[in-house]
Amino acid sequence: MVNELAVRCFGDRRLVSYWFVLDDRVKLNPYFVWSTRLKSVFTSRAFNSALVRISTPVEPSGLEAARKRINRFIRDFRQDLRAVRS
């Protein structure tokens, strides 16, 4: 599960999927991530965090085709990442 936005930029439509990684855990809520990072300033506990964002054009085939394309990429990316880690 990921966050999703359909955006228009300079006349192009894009589907954007994004999520956060906080200490190797996937988080969807940006407020949780930012508050955890802020709390780390006061507790001197370091957190590794990242925003992962992937986008693809929304072509005439529509939003559902773009969603399938992004989901396929994410699935393949996760499999490749697991292979590298093991």
N, C-alpha and C positions, 0 to 999 in steps of 0.2 A: 504494500500500500504506500502511495506517495501523494504529495500535494500536487495539484494540477491547476494550471491557468491557461486560458486561451487569450492570446494578446494580438494586437495589431500594431505593427511598427513600420513606419514609412510605406504603408499600403500593403505590406505582407502580413498574412495571418500565420501565427505560430502557436503550437501547443508546447507548453513548458511544464515539465515534471521536475519536482525538487523535493529534497529532504535534507535533514541535518544528521550528522554523525557526531556523537558526543561520547568520547571514550569507548569507541567501537560499538556503540549502540545506536540504532536508527531512531531518530526522533522526528516527529512531524510538526510539533508546536514550536514556532520560533520564539515565543515568549518564554517558554521553559528553558530553551537553550541560552537565550540572552540573560535571563535571570540567574542561571547557574554560572555563567561566565562572570557576571557581576559579583555574585557571592564569592567566587574564587579569589577576587581581588582582596576581599576582607579576611578570608580564611587562609590565604597563602597556599591553597590547594590548586595545582595546575590541572586543567582539563584540556585534552586534545579535542578540537572541534573543527568541523568543516561543513560547508554548504555544498551540496552536490546538485547541480542544475543541468538538465538535458533538454534540448528543444529540437523540434522538427517542424518543417513547413506544413501548414494545412493546405493541401492541394485540392483541386476540384473534386477528388474522390471523397473529401469530407473529413470531419473531425474523428470519426470512428476509425478510419484507416490510419490517421496520424497517431491515434492512441495505440493501435495495434503495433505500429512501427516502433514507437517508444518503448512499449512493454517488452517487445522482442529484444530490443537493444539492451534494456535493463537486465533481462533474464540472462542474456549471453554474457554481459559484463560481469554479473555476479558469479557465473560459472567460471569465467576466466580468473576472477579475483580469488576464488576458492582454490583453484589449481595452483596459483602462484604462492598462496600462503601455505599450502601443504607440501 
